[in-house]
């Protein structure tokens, strides 16, 4: 059997998973997205050229890779096809013959976007007039991800496979448009969507979509029986998981490793190794708890040196020190085999580096586990261990032995704290700016 691995984020996304997936891709045959939509972006830098992918698996820059989009991924047809065209213009070979989509993947349509944006607009309006602060503004990307997952659970969603019967699809589409327009008009007092525009648009891309659909569980089962190697690619991060994240400030899908089974259709025994990608500090986009968040010159350092802007939205990322309490919970619920630490080079030049090792509650009690509710998250403070920084540069270093002593000690300290090995350390944005202590794909 080939070695099948999962690459997931251990924080709130933006950990640098795209680079790691792209780097390991030469040694696998299939790369599979299992959740999320085009609200998440993976940034790849090859020969100083930046490519940002939102729906397509990151490894497709390699011409031998088959890219698979599982049923757990919601698909905006136009965004998917635009992304394919972008890579074709870059000279990426034979793309549409290398992309496979589950026919069960939900379709994200114009009314989902309209609903997402109407809700956020209303919440902001209510919050501005509500001194009690009783509203919950999530800070979504406004791209319709939440509403399309809601349709899936409510069993009114339309899936790519439904396009095979266009007459029935048209009937169900009209029902959905009427449903959403009623809410948009009467509750949100927002602009409604046009059925004729939506059906015309979907018909124009129908053949392209149907030509890419496959029976994904069967395809991957055959691949595994033929000793092919499969990499499962997560979007976002562990603490944006709908069940295990900082609810309600989470995404709408299961971003943890367990989401692979339901989001693709493979059993847990098919997984051999799970790599958690974590920054050497912490960031998150949008609202929600963030115990180690900074508001000082270190925040500016992380923002400026780390170029902390969201790949999909361009929003500024909030920054903070590395949180070991959260990282241990991530290891626990994902069964991580090892870690990949990214952006070590961003810590260059700092006099001291802090690591959160516990949380202090308002009554002075210290805990070493993550809390349940937002109220509990918001009423604790981080307890830090302080390590010396380093003056030397780690940018582009590709051997652990060549790191400054303090940088080596920092990595070894983290490894000791979390109890699993650190197999990879990224030292810059380029594909090959990395220290590989153990390659899981070999």
C-alpha positions as CSV (number, residue, x, y, z in Angstrom):
1,X,0.0,0.0,0.0
2,X,1.2,3.5,-0.7
3,X,1.6,6.0,2.2
4,X,-1.5,8.2,2.5
5,X,-1.1,11.4,4.4
6,X,-3.2,14.3,5.6
7,X,-1.9,17.9,5.7
8,X,-3.9,20.1,8.1
9,X,-3.6,23.4,9.8
10,X,-3.2,23.4,13.6
11,X,-4.3,27.0,14.3
12,X,-6.9,29.3,12.6
13,X,-5.7,28.7,9.1
14,X,-3.0,30.5,7.1
15,X,-0.2,28.3,8.5
16,X,1.5,27.8,5.1
17,X,-0.1,24.4,4.2
18,X,-0.1,25.2,0.4
19,X,3.7,25.4,0.3
20,X,4.1,22.2,2.2
21,X,1.7,20.3,0.0
22,X,3.4,21.7,-3.1
23,X,6.8,20.7,-1.8
24,X,5.7,17.1,-1.0
25,X,3.7,16.7,-4.2
26,X,6.5,15.2,-6.4
27,X,6.3,12.0,-4.3
28,X,2.5,11.5,-4.4
29,X,0.0,10.7,-7.2
30,X,-3.3,12.2,-6.0
31,X,-4.0,15.3,-3.9
32,X,-7.5,15.6,-2.5
33,X,-9.4,18.6,-1.1
34,X,-11.9,17.3,1.5
35,X,-13.7,20.5,2.9
36,X,-14.2,24.2,2.6
37,X,-14.7,26.3,-0.5
38,X,-13.1,29.3,-2.2
39,X,-13.1,31.2,1.1
40,X,-9.6,29.8,1.8
41,X,-6.5,30.4,-0.1
42,X,-3.2,28.5,-0.4
43,X,-0.3,30.6,-1.5
44,X,2.6,29.0,-3.5
45,X,5.8,30.7,-4.3
46,X,8.0,29.1,-7.0
47,X,11.0,30.9,-8.5
48,X,9.7,34.2,-7.0
49,X,6.3,33.8,-8.7
50,X,3.3,33.7,-6.4
51,X,0.2,31.6,-7.2
52,X,-2.9,31.6,-5.0
53,X,-5.3,28.7,-5.2
54,X,-8.7,28.6,-3.6
55,X,-10.5,25.5,-4.8
56,X,-7.9,23.5,-6.8
57,X,-5.6,21.2,-4.9
58,X,-2.2,22.8,-4.4
59,X,-0.1,20.1,-6.1
60,X,-1.6,20.6,-9.5
61,X,1.5,22.8,-10.4
62,X,3.2,19.4,-10.9
63,X,2.1,17.8,-14.2
64,X,1.9,14.2,-12.9
65,X,-0.6,15.0,-10.1
66,X,-4.3,14.1,-10.2
67,X,-6.3,16.8,-8.3
68,X,-9.4,15.6,-6.5
69,X,-12.2,17.7,-5.1
70,X,-14.3,15.7,-2.6
71,X,-18.0,15.9,-1.7
72,X,-17.1,17.9,1.4
73,X,-16.0,20.9,-0.7
74,X,-18.6,23.5,-1.9
75,X,-17.9,24.6,-5.4
76,X,-18.5,28.0,-7.0
77,X,-18.5,27.0,-10.7
78,X,-17.2,30.3,-12.1
79,X,-14.5,30.5,-9.5
80,X,-13.4,27.0,-10.2
81,X,-13.2,27.5,-13.9
82,X,-11.5,30.8,-13.6
83,X,-8.8,29.1,-11.4
84,X,-8.3,26.4,-14.0
85,X,-7.9,29.1,-16.8
86,X,-5.4,30.9,-14.6
87,X,-3.2,27.8,-14.3
88,X,-3.6,27.1,-18.0
89,X,-2.3,30.5,-18.8
90,X,0.8,29.7,-16.7
91,X,1.4,26.7,-18.9
92,X,0.3,24.0,-16.5
93,X,-0.2,20.9,-18.6
94,X,-3.4,18.9,-19.3
95,X,-5.4,20.3,-16.3
96,X,-9.0,19.4,-17.1
97,X,-7.9,15.7,-17.6
98,X,-6.2,15.8,-14.2
99,X,-9.0,17.3,-12.2
100,X,-11.8,15.0,-10.7
101,X,-14.8,16.3,-8.8
102,X,-17.3,14.4,-6.7
103,X,-20.7,14.5,-8.2
104,X,-21.9,15.0,-4.6
105,X,-20.1,18.4,-4.2
106,X,-22.6,21.1,-3.4
107,X,-23.0,24.0,-5.8
108,X,-22.4,27.5,-4.4
109,X,-24.7,29.9,-6.4
110,X,-25.5,33.6,-6.4
111,X,-28.2,33.4,-3.8
112,X,-25.8,31.9,-1.3
113,X,-23.5,34.9,-1.7
114,X,-26.4,37.3,-1.4
115,X,-27.6,35.7,1.8
116,X,-24.1,35.7,3.3
117,X,-23.5,39.3,2.7
118,X,-27.0,40.4,3.7
119,X,-26.6,38.6,7.1
120,X,-23.2,40.2,7.8
121,X,-24.5,43.6,6.8
122,X,-27.5,43.3,9.1
123,X,-25.4,42.1,12.0
124,X,-23.1,45.1,11.7
125,X,-26.1,47.4,11.5
126,X,-27.7,45.8,14.6
127,X,-24.4,45.8,16.5
128,X,-23.9,49.5,15.7
129,X,-27.3,50.2,17.4
130,X,-27.0,47.7,20.2
131,X,-24.9,48.9,23.2
132,X,-25.4,45.5,24.9
133,X,-23.2,43.8,22.3
134,X,-25.6,40.8,22.0
135,X,-24.9,40.1,18.4
136,X,-22.4,37.7,17.0
137,X,-20.5,39.1,14.0
138,X,-18.4,36.2,12.7
139,X,-16.5,38.2,10.1
140,X,-17.1,35.8,7.2
141,X,-15.5,36.2,3.8
142,X,-19.0,37.0,2.3
143,X,-18.6,34.3,-0.3
144,X,-21.6,32.2,0.5
145,X,-19.9,29.3,2.2
146,X,-22.1,29.2,5.3
147,X,-25.4,29.3,3.4
148,X,-24.5,26.5,1.0
149,X,-23.5,24.2,3.9
150,X,-26.8,25.1,5.5
151,X,-28.6,24.0,2.3
152,X,-26.8,20.8,2.4
153,X,-27.9,20.0,6.0
154,X,-31.4,21.2,5.2
155,X,-31.5,18.8,2.3
156,X,-32.5,21.5,-0.2
157,X,-29.0,21.9,-1.7
158,X,-28.1,21.4,-5.3
159,X,-25.1,19.3,-6.2
160,X,-23.0,19.0,-9.3
161,X,-24.4,15.6,-10.2
162,X,-27.9,17.2,-10.3
163,X,-26.8,18.9,-13.5
164,X,-27.2,15.6,-15.3
165,X,-31.0,16.0,-15.2
166,X,-31.3,19.7,-16.1
167,X,-35.1,19.7,-16.1
168,X,-35.3,18.6,-12.5
169,X,-32.4,20.8,-11.6
170,X,-34.2,23.8,-13.1
171,X,-37.3,23.1,-11.0
172,X,-35.4,22.8,-7.8
173,X,-33.3,25.9,-8.6
174,X,-36.4,28.0,-9.0
175,X,-37.7,26.7,-5.6
176,X,-34.4,27.8,-4.0
177,X,-34.4,31.1,-5.7
178,X,-37.9,31.8,-4.5
179,X,-37.0,30.7,-0.9
180,X,-34.0,33.0,-0.8
181,X,-35.6,35.9,-2.5
182,X,-38.4,35.8,0.1
183,X,-35.9,36.1,2.9
184,X,-33.7,38.6,1.2
185,X,-36.6,40.9,0.4
186,X,-38.8,40.5,3.5
187,X,-36.4,40.0,6.3
188,X,-33.0,41.4,5.2
189,X,-34.4,44.1,3.0
190,X,-31.7,43.3,0.5
191,X,-31.5,43.0,-3.3
192,X,-33.0,39.8,-4.6
193,X,-31.4,37.5,-7.2
194,X,-32.5,36.7,-10.7
195,X,-33.4,33.1,-11.6
196,X,-32.9,33.6,-15.3
197,X,-29.4,34.9,-14.8
198,X,-28.5,32.0,-12.5
199,X,-29.8,29.3,-14.8
200,X,-28.2,30.9,-17.9
201,X,-24.9,31.1,-16.1
202,X,-25.0,27.5,-14.8
203,X,-26.0,26.2,-18.3
204,X,-23.0,27.9,-19.8
205,X,-20.6,25.9,-17.6
206,X,-22.6,22.7,-17.2
207,X,-20.6,20.6,-19.7
208,X,-17.3,21.7,-18.2
209,X,-18.4,20.6,-14.8
210,X,-20.0,17.3,-15.8
211,X,-16.8,16.3,-17.8
212,X,-14.9,16.4,-14.5
213,X,-17.1,14.4,-12.2
214,X,-16.1,11.0,-11.0
215,X,-17.1,8.5,-8.3
216,X,-14.4,9.7,-5.9
217,X,-14.6,6.9,-3.2
218,X,-14.2,4.3,-6.0
219,X,-11.5,6.2,-7.8
220,X,-9.4,6.5,-4.6
221,X,-10.1,2.9,-3.6
222,X,-8.7,1.7,-6.9
223,X,-5.7,4.0,-6.6
224,X,-4.9,2.7,-3.1
225,X,-5.2,-0.9,-4.4
226,X,-2.7,0.0,-7.1
227,X,-0.2,1.3,-4.5
228,X,-0.7,4.9,-5.4
229,X,0.1,7.6,-2.9
230,X,-2.6,10.1,-1.8
231,X,-2.3,13.4,0.0
232,X,-5.4,14.9,1.6
233,X,-5.4,18.7,1.8
234,X,-7.2,20.6,4.5
235,X,-8.3,24.2,4.2
236,X,-8.5,26.6,7.1
237,X,-7.3,25.3,10.5
238,X,-8.3,23.1,13.4
239,X,-9.7,25.9,15.5
240,X,-12.0,26.9,12.7
241,X,-13.6,23.5,12.7
242,X,-17.4,23.7,13.1
243,X,-17.4,21.2,16.0
244,X,-14.0,21.6,17.7
245,X,-13.1,25.3,17.0
246,X,-13.8,28.5,18.8
247,X,-17.5,28.3,18.2
248,X,-19.4,30.3,16.9
249,X,-16.3,32.0,15.3
250,X,-15.6,29.1,13.0
251,X,-16.1,27.9,9.5
252,X,-19.0,25.8,8.3
253,X,-17.2,22.4,7.8
254,X,-15.0,19.9,9.6
255,X,-11.4,21.1,9.0
256,X,-9.9,18.5,11.4
257,X,-8.4,15.2,10.1
258,X,-11.6,13.3,10.7
259,X,-13.3,15.4,8.0
260,X,-11.3,13.4,5.4
261,X,-13.5,10.4,5.9
262,X,-16.8,12.1,5.5
263,X,-15.6,14.8,3.0
264,X,-14.1,12.3,0.5
265,X,-15.4,8.8,1.3
266,X,-12.4,6.9,2.5
267,X,-12.2,4.9,5.8
268,X,-9.9,5.9,8.7
269,X,-7.7,2.9,8.1
270,X,-6.6,4.3,4.8
271,X,-4.6,7.1,6.6
272,X,-1.0,6.4,7.4
273,X,0.4,9.8,8.6
274,X,-1.0,13.2,9.6
275,X,1.1,16.3,9.4
276,X,0.1,19.4,11.3
277,X,1.3,22.7,9.9
278,X,1.8,25.5,12.5
279,X,3.4,28.9,12.3
280,X,6.2,29.6,14.9
281,X,3.8,32.2,16.1
282,X,0.0,32.4,15.7
283,X,-2.4,34.4,13.5
284,X,-6.1,34.4,12.8
285,X,-8.4,36.4,10.4
286,X,-11.8,37.7,11.5
287,X,-13.4,37.9,14.9
288,X,-13.2,35.4,17.8
289,X,-11.1,34.4,20.8
290,X,-7.3,34.7,20.5
291,X,-5.5,34.4,23.9
292,X,-2.0,35.3,22.8
293,X,-3.0,38.2,20.5
294,X,-0.6,41.2,20.4
295,X,-1.2,44.9,20.0
296,X,2.4,46.2,20.2
297,X,5.6,46.5,18.2
298,X,5.9,42.7,18.1
299,X,2.5,42.6,16.3
300,X,3.8,45.1,13.8
301,X,6.9,43.0,13.4
302,X,4.9,39.8,12.7
303,X,2.6,41.7,10.3
304,X,5.3,43.4,8.3
305,X,8.0,40.7,8.2
306,X,5.4,37.9,7.9
307,X,3.3,39.7,5.3
308,X,0.2,38.8,7.3
309,X,-2.6,39.5,4.9
310,X,-5.3,36.9,4.0
311,X,-4.7,35.1,0.7
312,X,-8.4,35.1,-0.2
313,X,-9.6,38.4,1.2
314,X,-6.5,40.6,1.7
315,X,-7.7,41.2,5.3
316,X,-5.1,41.9,7.9
317,X,-4.3,38.9,10.1
318,X,-4.3,39.3,13.8
319,X,-1.0,38.1,15.3
320,X,0.2,36.6,18.6
321,X,2.7,34.3,20.2
322,X,2.7,30.5,19.7
323,X,0.0,28.8,21.9
324,X,1.1,25.4,23.2
325,X,-2.2,24.8,25.0
326,X,-4.1,25.0,21.8
327,X,-1.5,23.1,19.9
328,X,-1.7,20.2,22.3
329,X,-5.5,20.1,21.9
330,X,-5.0,20.1,18.1
331,X,-2.6,17.1,18.4
332,X,-5.1,15.3,20.5
333,X,-8.1,15.6,18.3
334,X,-6.3,15.1,15.0
335,X,-4.0,12.2,16.0
336,X,-1.1,14.2,14.5
337,X,2.0,12.1,13.6
338,X,4.3,15.1,13.4
339,X,4.5,18.9,13.0
340,X,5.8,21.2,10.3
341,X,6.8,24.6,11.8
342,X,6.6,27.5,9.3
343,X,7.9,31.1,9.2
344,X,10.8,30.5,11.5
345,X,12.6,33.3,9.7
346,X,9.9,35.8,10.9
347,X,11.3,35.5,14.4
348,X,14.8,36.6,13.3
349,X,16.0,39.6,15.3
350,X,13.7,39.4,18.2
351,X,15.4,39.8,21.6
352,X,13.1,37.3,23.3
353,X,10.4,34.9,22.2
354,X,7.4,33.9,24.2
355,X,5.5,30.6,24.2
356,X,2.1,30.3,25.9
357,X,2.3,27.2,28.2
358,X,-1.0,27.7,30.2
359,X,-4.0,29.9,30.6
360,X,-4.8,31.9,33.8
361,X,-8.5,32.2,34.7
362,X,-9.9,35.4,36.3
363,X,-9.8,33.8,39.7
364,X,-6.1,33.1,39.3
365,X,-6.4,29.4,38.6
366,X,-4.1,28.1,35.8
367,X,-5.4,25.5,33.3
368,X,-3.6,23.6,30.5
369,X,-6.6,22.7,28.4
370,X,-8.8,24.7,26.0
371,X,-12.1,26.1,27.3
372,X,-15.6,25.4,26.0
373,X,-17.4,28.7,25.4
374,X,-16.4,32.1,24.0
375,X,-17.1,33.6,27.4
376,X,-14.5,31.3,28.9
377,X,-12.0,32.0,26.1
378,X,-12.5,35.7,26.6
379,X,-11.9,35.6,30.4
380,X,-8.5,34.1,30.5
381,X,-5.0,35.3,29.9
382,X,-1.9,33.5,28.6
383,X,1.0,32.3,30.9
384,X,4.3,32.6,29.0
385,X,7.6,30.9,29.0
386,X,10.3,33.2,27.7
387,X,13.2,32.0,25.5
388,X,16.1,34.1,24.2
389,X,15.8,35.2,20.6
390,X,18.6,35.2,18.0
391,X,20.4,37.8,15.9
392,X,21.5,35.6,13.0
393,X,19.4,35.0,9.9
394,X,17.4,31.8,9.3
395,X,16.1,32.9,5.9
396,X,16.5,30.1,3.4
397,X,18.4,27.8,5.8
398,X,18.0,24.2,4.7
399,X,20.0,22.4,7.4
400,X,19.0,22.2,11.0
401,X,22.7,22.3,12.0
402,X,23.1,25.7,10.3
403,X,20.4,27.4,12.4
404,X,21.5,29.8,15.2
405,X,21.8,28.0,18.5
406,X,18.8,29.8,20.0
407,X,16.6,28.9,17.0
408,X,17.6,25.2,17.4
409,X,16.8,25.4,21.1
410,X,13.4,27.1,20.3
411,X,12.4,24.2,18.0
412,X,13.6,21.6,20.4
413,X,11.7,23.2,23.3
414,X,8.5,23.1,21.3
415,X,9.1,19.5,20.3
416,X,9.6,18.6,24.0
417,X,6.4,20.5,25.0
418,X,4.1,18.8,22.5
419,X,5.4,15.3,22.6
420,X,5.6,14.6,18.8
421,X,8.4,15.2,16.4
422,X,8.9,18.3,14.3
423,X,9.6,16.8,10.9
424,X,9.9,20.0,8.8
425,X,10.8,23.6,9.4
426,X,10.1,26.3,6.8
427,X,12.5,29.2,6.6
428,X,11.1,31.3,3.8
429,X,8.3,31.5,1.3
430,X,10.0,29.8,-1.6
431,X,9.3,26.1,-2.2
432,X,12.8,25.0,-1.3
433,X,13.3,27.3,1.7
434,X,12.8,24.4,4.2
435,X,14.6,22.0,6.5
436,X,13.3,18.4,6.1
437,X,14.2,16.2,9.0
438,X,11.8,13.5,7.9
439,X,10.0,13.3,4.5
440,X,6.6,11.5,5.1
441,X,6.2,10.8,1.4
442,X,9.4,8.8,1.0
